Amino acid sequence: MRIKLFLLLSVLVLCGCGGAEQNMKRGERHLALGEYFDAANEFKQAYSKTPPKERTLRGQRAARQALCFERIGQTQKAIAAYRNVIRYKQDDVQTHLSMARLLLKSGSYKEAAREFQLVLDSLPHDVLAQNGLKSAQMAPQWKKDGSRYTVKRMEMFNSRRADFSPMLCGDEYNQLFFTSTRNEAQGDELSGITGTKNGDIFYSQKDDKGRWQRPQTIESGLNTEFDEGACCFSPDQRVMYLTQCTTDASYPRYAQIMTSNRSDAAWGKPSPLEVSKDTLSSYAHPAVSPDGLWLYFTSDMPGGLGGLDIWRVRLTSSGLGGVENLGEPINTPGNEEFPTFRPNGDLYFSSDGHPGMGGLDIFIAKADNFGRVTLEHPGYPLNSQGDDFGMTFEGLHNRGFFSSNRGDGRGSDHIFSFENPEIIQTVKGWVYEQEAYELPAAQVYMVGSDGTNRKLSVKGDGSFEQEVEPGVEYLFLATCKGFLNHQEELSVVDLGESKEHVLQFPLASITAPVLIDNIFYDFDKATLRPESTIALDELVKMLNDNPHITIELSAHSDCRGSADYNRRLAQRRAESVVNYLIAHGIAADRLTPVGYGEDKPKTIRKKLTEKYAWLKEKDVLSEEFIGKLADKEKQETCHQLNRRTEFRVLRTTYGMFDENGRLKELPKPKPAQQQQAGEDDFFIIN
């Protein structure tokens, strides 16, 4: 598929006669449609039918062969064809530039350097020739020096055909999606572009022991008889962005980006994503930024720096925003393709325009807090003399999978694993409703003393991961519509080893009563026991994190004893908790103590049924319900559940307005990259 994404060249008027001329005409028709494999076969036949004395014609037809072999990645055949172009004196500067780039890709660095120098003698300011010469000079040393990366070919995922653009998915990164032209792909016809079947998206999954299973087809409307591949996922993993190339017998091939929505475990039929009104350009290799705000992609649309460039478009709730070219230093007059993100925000992409080892090399673009971008070449063996591209990461660690055609004589791509044993510290957080389940709709804001200010995406299991830097103090704020905010602080010190910091973000509901767990009183008294202070201090923190709420603090008893006595004892206990909160700085007019006694038995929520399977969601633990239980232990469990301390939110606007009903403080403007988290959230991040 990736071969199709190059610019389609215009048809040249060629001369010839007899069968050779018919081959040339058919070849040009195939070439105009981007069918490089079929065109190469026609040009090869035309060349073989051309008498040796027709030197000019043979040289011209060799040039057409070389172009097509270059497009389908058959490097050695392309080099041989270009040698014939030079032999028959039909060469020009572009011939030697193409020849030099192919020699670089084959690892013939000395000969490549000579060809690049020939180009520079005529075009001293040609950027591709300048960077190509640097590549030929630097690549041998890069290979000699090596790096901390280890690379291994993954035979489990690979076939005899092309397998590329792996993408990890799942909360535990236990699914791998990738593109393949293997025999199991849909359709029966061979592509005129590659000579193989059109690509489909396949996937592999880990078993219970963490072992990858053999790749499987996707049994849904995702794949068609056309080319599908190079996919990525939205942060919540509910939307797949993929590349599709359709077939038209009379029209050139243009790649387009499609979207597929997940329903349960099945991916639906893809629909086009209109990135631009321009229908004569290719749009491919989608990648969503970690914050979910931008879609990056590869395109040859006008306005780039040459070849294929990396662009981006803003993702909004109302559709796509404006399209931007990333410009320098990322894009060059060559080809920049296959953008992908490491979860820490670093952009990985492949380029044949920057100095590299040959073909497409992987580069890393890192931006500082001021938006300045620097590029890094990760060296050998992550990069090779072949095409290296399509990274995917297993979480925040520098390991995962990528694709490369290194060492394959036919130019077919295969999937490799990689790992760089970095020392990193990470934070893993869990956002969930108190007494209930994870909150994938939540958002987490991260602010650091070094100027860090990010919005982090929460995965389907309510978790998020982020790399943190030693010497920095961080503040994390979790928020979700309908829930109170929760804030955690983290001070990171240099440990000299990798470490994962775990933070919990239980969010209290604004609409439902919230249990304050681990509140203990002396028997038959309202005196708080010392072990209650941990839970009460958390309540103090929650009220400080949400300064505009008022709450009702309620105490409940079981149904044993008189109702009047239980209410009086519960009232005194609720007042004991309120007094503790006031003593720790919470304004008294934000707190309303109520002792309900046995009047409001507990209503069971779904999460609790996982611990007590004999209870059902919405069961009310009334005296009548408990009396029907034959098991004394179950009865006692119900009594324990009824003896509880809770709070519920009464207001969310405390202290916000003056006596005239006007806001005391106008909200400060938020940075552009932050979005309103919900109408019940009142917070500012500067």
Buried (B, 14 or more C-beta within 10 A) or exposed (E): BBBBBBBBEEEEEBEBEEEBBBBBBBBBBBBBBBBBBBBBBBBBBBBEBBEEEBBEBBBBBBBBBBBBBBBBBBBBBBBBBBBBBBEBEBBEBEBBBBBBBBBBBBBBBEBBBBBBBBBBEEBEEBBBBBBBBBBBBBBBEBBEEEBEBEBEBBEBBBBEBBBBBBBBBBBBBBBBBBBBBBEBBBBEEBBBBBBBBBBBBBBBBBEEEEEBEEBEBBEBEBBBBBBBBBBBBBBBBEBBBBBBBBBEEEEBBBBBBBBBBBEEEEBBEBEEBEBBEBEEBBBBBBBBBBBBBBBBBBBBBEEBBBBBBBBBBBBEEEEBBEBEBBEEEBBBBBBBBBBBBBBBBBBBBBBBBBBBBBBBBBBBBBEEEEEEBEBEBBBBBBBBBBBBBBBBBBBBBBBBBBBBBBEBEBBBBBBBBBBEEEEBBBBBBBBBBBBBEBBBBBBBBBBBEEEBBBBBBBBEBBBBBBBBBBEBEBBBBBBBBBBBBBBBEBEBEEEEEEBEBEBEBBBBBBEBBBBBEEBEBEEEEBEBEEEBBEBBEBBBBBBEBBBBBBBBBBBBBBBEEEEEEBBBBBBBBBBBBBBBBEEBEBEEEBBBBBBBBBEBBBBBBEBBBEEBEEBEEEBEBBEEBBEEBEEEEBBEBBBEBBBBBBBBBBEBEBBBEEEEEEEEEEEEEBEEEBBEBBEBBBBEBE
